[in-house]
Amino acid sequence: MTSAVRFTGASRHFGSVRAVDEVDIDIAEGEFFAMLGPSGSGKTTCLRLIAGFEQPTSGDISIFGQSAQGVPPYRRQVNTVFQDYALFPHLNVLDNVAYGLMIAGMPKAERHRAAEEALELVALPGYGKRKPSELSGGQRQRVALARALVNKPKVLLLDEPLGALDLKLREQMQEELKVLQRKLGITFVFVTHDQGEALSMADRVAVFNEGKIVQVGKPEDIYYRPEVPFVADFVGSSNVLPPARTEQRIGKRCPAARRPEAVKIGAVGTVGSEGHAAVVRATSFIGAATRVSVTMDGTAMIALVPKGQALPAIGDQVHLSWDADDLHLMEPGA
Amino acid sequence: MSDAIADRPQNGVLTRVSDTLWRKPRLTILLLLAPPALWLGIIYLGSLFALLAQSFFAIDEFSGMIVYEFTLKTYGELFTPANFDIIIRTVVMAAAVTVAAAIISFPIAYYAARYAKGKWKAIFYLGVMLPLWSSYLVKVYSWKLILAKEGILNWLFETLHLSWLLEAYLSIPVIGGNSLSVSWTGTFLVFLYVWLPFMVLPIQASLERVPTSMLEASGDLGAQPSQSFRYVLLPLALPGVIAGSIFTFSLTLGDYIIPQIVGSSRRFIGQAVYAYQGTAGNIPLAAAFAVVPILIMGLYLWVAKRKGAFDAL
């Protein structure tokens, strides 16, 4: 398998800030790769390193086997969908989409035909004559996508492209992007801080924290088998038990995680001796279930109570329980 | 009880006036607009139209008195070779000053908009605005000293053993002369210096509104920096360049002091207006001359609009 993008010990420091610190990634050709992390974790800087807007302070980045060292953005076969879309306000939609082809020297009629086709691909046929200012957020996002795709890039970079859309539109675009990626077979590198988005769309996810990658893997691995407490916590707010507590309960000294949906909650006395005493702090209705925040031995935990089950009141003493299988143990050192 | 808040006693005239204005937004707008509208309508435009009306009269050649009858004879006089030369000379000078100002301003404005932060931005504004704080006449006379034969510029050329270069330049007809201070090159330099802030600031304002991602997107799509400049940066900054050029162009078209102090004896429109209005008493011809810059600016803006210069607004 050819690697589309490879980071070898790549770092990008801004003064004393290590935005990207000794990162190694191998993104395969045709892969839908997500970079997930909180803001300031270095994921966007990684994307900008691939695009060429930033140069690595040390280490190397290669694109399809060729070192990108000293290659300016305009000579990389990589296109970006920007977070703010960055559509040219003085050009109409068709000329925006055809911009890359115009720069490449394609004759007007030909590039307008290609741009029209790209607009059809993103379900915006016939919008060419409009100005970007006349489009809705979702439509601009599609134009930005068409403008990048029309150049047939080898790698498409997407910088939080769905961040500005409302929930319904975002879910729709997530599906469309996935379908589009399968259809075109282009390598997608997708930056997001939304774990649901990363897990639902990507083939593989890299979780970033403080400039480093803390875990790379398939969405199921990231979700069910977090290697470090940060991943367990950031991806779906798992309940992380500190090593001392785990040792107390199962005799092994390492951090452990349970998904909120694996934690069962019962009134005092209803569960057997393995139940753990806890106090309910807050409850919030989230649709199919209710989120219950509790404190157990001073550790904050979250349990999901499915619809139909009895809800504890705030301040209630409850017992928590979980299956041993649902307790995921992490590396002691992590 | 429910309207206890609304029942709070309204004491004081000011409170009552604010309440009335708040309830009647139309009245507020009317009160706000009336004084400037009166100023603009009567004093500003009124005097302008009074001047324009003068241009449709003519002067009686024997008595020197103004004949208050509608005629286009005065406008015809603009096209006599001597007067037409003045118009062409002024327009060419204004265009040259504008183009040079735009070329010099763009990099300065770009730096200020893109890179200057905090202290450096303050220094930039100071540097650009400082010349505007001192008297215009003082600046023009200082330039006369700088450009004079005994001036610092000549001294510099001599020190560098480059006097021959200056001599060669000054021997070029039209733009040269006895010294820089009596040549059109001198006039050009002083115009350029005096009007430069009026070009830098609008360009800087327009560049400030171009997000960095716009240029990155252009580069990302394969455009080299020169192409990004031509297809993205310049079109987006054009409203600022046009705004600046309106200042530099119209200010140069109308000025009569700079060419009088620094330059050759051949006149510009402003000097012609000054001479006809004051010493010659030919107010109709002065008015007709004054109409020329207005027409040129109107034409310039119309062409700019047609060419899409304001599309990015």
Boltz contact constraints between the chains, C-beta under 6 A:
constraints:
  - contact:
      token1: [A, 51]
      token2: [B, 220]
      max_distance: 6.0
  - contact:
      token1: [A, 53]
      token2: [B, 216]
      max_distance: 6.0
  - contact:
      token1: [A, 73]
      token2: [B, 219]
      max_distance: 6.0
  - contact:
      token1: [A, 73]
      token2: [B, 220]
      max_distance: 6.0
  - contact:
      token1: [A, 74]
      token2: [B, 219]
      max_distance: 6.0
  - contact:
      token1: [A, 74]
      token2: [B, 222]
      max_distance: 6.0
  - contact:
      token1: [A, 74]
      token2: [B, 223]
      max_distance: 6.0
  - contact:
      token1: [A, 74]
      token2: [B, 224]
      max_distance: 6.0
  - contact:
      token1: [A, 79]
      token2: [B, 220]
      max_distance: 6.0
  - contact:
      token1: [A, 80]
      token2: [B, 220]
      max_distance: 6.0
  - contact:
      token1: [A, 82]
      token2: [B, 213]
      max_distance: 6.0
  - contact:
      token1: [A, 82]
      token2: [B, 217]
      max_distance: 6.0
  - contact:
      token1: [A, 84]
      token2: [B, 213]
      max_distance: 6.0
  - contact:
      token1: [A, 86]
      token2: [B, 213]
      max_distance: 6.0
  - contact:
      token1: [A, 86]
      token2: [B, 214]
      max_distance: 6.0
  - contact:
      token1: [A, 86]
      token2: [B, 217]
      max_distance: 6.0
  - contact:
      token1: [A, 89]
      token2: [B, 312]
      max_distance: 6.0
  - contact:
      token1: [A, 90]
      token2: [B, 235]
      max_distance: 6.0
  - contact:
      token1: [A, 90]
      token2: [B, 311]
      max_distance: 6.0
  - contact:
      token1: [A, 90]
      token2: [B, 312]
      max_distance: 6.0
  - contact:
      token1: [A, 99]
      token2: [B, 221]
      max_distance: 6.0
  - contact:
      token1: [A, 100]
      token2: [B, 221]
      max_distance: 6.0
  - contact:
      token1: [A, 100]
      token2: [B, 222]
      max_distance: 6.0
  - contact:
      token1: [A, 103]
      token2: [B, 222]
      max_distance: 6.0
  - contact:
      token1: [A, 103]
      token2: [B, 223]
      max_distance: 6.0
  - contact:
      token1: [A, 103]
      token2: [B, 227]
      max_distance: 6.0
  - contact:
      token1: [A, 104]
      token2: [B, 222]
      max_distance: 6.0
